[in-house]
């Protein structure tokens, strides 16, 4: 059982996560609309950076939404195999799946940290007139995958808890 304070923290984190994903997606939609309208109605005022920013915002939203998918069990998993297993073995397989997925996400997160560090060392900037530091864009890798890894850790905790409860009932 989780403490009430931790449950409250998770609920707040969920709300913040949804707001951030929604804000990033809404901003990308508004920027796309602005770019299209300005390109056709007032080409003299069209900017070169909205398309680039849309890609950055959607990428950030995508990585953050990955954690939501894990939390809601909408992520990629071996459903065909688990449908053939008994309830007991389904729980064990869920632990294996979540553990492997968490390890993979942690490995990619470490790679993402290295990409961010490399972009910082190079001083890499985007090609548009914004000249946005690319490490800001690449930062979605370690942050998004850290969030996804935390969600997998939560799933692991719950699966192990269910296994212990099932053992206690026998």
Secondary structure, 3 states (H helix, E strand, C coil): CCCHHHHHHHHHHHHHHHHHHHHHHHHHHHHHHHHHHHHHHCHHHCCCCHHHHHHHHHHHHHHHHHHHHHHCCCCCCCHHHHHCCCHHHHHHHHHHHHHHHHHHHHHHHHHHHHHHHHHHHHCCECCCCCCCEHHHHHHHHHHHHHHHHHHHHHHHHHHHHHHHHHHHHC
